[in-house]
């Protein structure tokens, strides 16, 4: 089991304010990465702040997606990528890359990632929110904290 699990928290639509990435080699976590990201103009939707608790003041001095991208790229390139709701996190990545003039094809990863929502839905777990799946599988979670969510996603994928 060799893959990379990723989770984005967003400030507005597809603009991330945090990313958590967990790299797994042969079933063992070998790397974890988390950082705050300053969204364009450091703008936030008040609803997203309520979800994850990240405020503009937290990202006022953070690097932009473009500045953080090399760290993301080296962890995702040529890898199997896993996310809990893969279409959400994949869209955040692809739209952010497009916004900054980066080419998704350069990552050399598939267009559809592995999705733990789909995996656990197929196992009959309902509902399939990350918090519900973690409760069902006895996985510790600080929900909507990017690294905690990525860790939980990696554990869910390993337990599938």
SVG drawing of the C-alpha trace seen along z (x, -y; Angstrom):
<svg xmlns="http://www.w3.org/2000/svg" viewBox="-26 -41 35 45">
<polyline fill="none" stroke="black" stroke-width="0.4" points="0.0,0.0 1.8,-3.0 -0.1,-6.2 -0.5,-9.8 -3.6,-11.1 -4.5,-14.8 -7.0,-17.2 -7.6,-20.8 -9.5,-23.4 -10.8,-26.3 -11.3,-30.0 -13.7,-30.5 -14.9,-28.1 -11.7,-26.5 -9.1,-28.7 -7.3,-26.7 -6.2,-28.1 -4.6,-24.9 -3.4,-21.6 -2.5,-18.4 -0.6,-15.6 0.3,-12.1 2.7,-9.9 2.4,-6.2 5.0,-3.7 4.3,0.0 1.6,-0.6 3.8,-2.9 3.4,-6.7 6.8,-8.1 6.0,-11.8 3.5,-14.3 3.1,-17.9 0.8,-20.6 0.8,-24.3 -1.5,-27.3 -2.0,-28.9 -2.9,-32.6 -5.9,-32.7 -6.0,-35.4 -6.4,-38.8 -6.6,-36.8 -10.4,-36.7 -12.6,-34.2 -16.3,-33.2 -17.6,-33.5 -19.2,-30.0 -15.8,-28.4 -14.3,-30.1 -17.1,-28.5 -16.3,-25.1 -12.5,-25.0 -11.7,-27.9 -9.0,-29.4 -9.2,-33.2 -7.6,-35.7 -5.3,-36.7 -4.0,-33.1 -3.0,-33.3 -2.0,-37.0 1.7,-36.0 1.3,-32.6 2.7,-31.7 0.4,-31.6 -0.7,-28.4 1.9,-29.1 4.6,-29.4 3.5,-26.2 2.9,-24.2 6.5,-22.8 5.9,-21.0 2.6,-19.7 4.0,-18.7 6.9,-16.6 4.4,-14.7 1.8,-14.0 3.7,-13.6 3.6,-10.1 1.6,-8.8 -1.7,-7.2 -3.7,-10.0 -6.4,-9.4 -8.9,-11.9 -12.1,-11.4 -14.3,-13.3 -11.9,-13.1 -13.9,-15.3 -13.8,-18.2 -10.1,-18.0 -9.2,-17.2 -11.2,-20.3 -9.4,-22.5 -6.1,-21.3 -6.9,-21.5 -8.7,-24.9 -5.9,-26.3 -3.3,-25.1 -5.2,-26.6 -5.6,-29.9 -1.8,-30.1 -1.1,-28.9 0.1,-25.4 -0.6,-22.3 -2.2,-19.4 -0.8,-17.0 2.7,-17.7 1.8,-15.9 1.3,-12.6 -1.6,-11.5 -4.9,-10.1 -7.9,-12.4 -10.0,-10.5 -8.3,-9.8 -9.1,-7.0 -12.1,-8.1 -12.7,-6.8 -16.3,-8.1 -17.0,-5.7 -15.0,-2.9 -16.9,-3.1 -20.3,-3.7 -19.7,-0.4 -19.0,1.2 -22.4,0.1 -21.4,-2.7 -23.9,-5.5 -23.6,-8.4 -20.1,-8.6 -18.9,-11.9 -15.2,-11.6 -16.3,-12.0 -18.8,-9.2 -16.4,-6.8 -13.7,-7.6 -16.2,-6.9 -17.2,-3.6 -13.6,-2.6 -12.3,-3.9 -9.9,-6.5 -9.0,-9.6 -10.0,-12.8 -9.7,-16.6 -12.2,-17.2 -11.5,-20.0 -7.9,-20.3 -6.1,-19.4 -3.4,-17.1 -5.8,-15.3 -8.2,-14.8 -5.4,-13.6 -4.2,-11.2 -7.7,-9.8 -8.2,-9.4 -4.9,-7.5 -5.9,-5.2 -9.3,-4.6 -7.7,-3.7 -5.3,-1.3 -8.2,0.4 -10.4,0.7"/>
</svg>
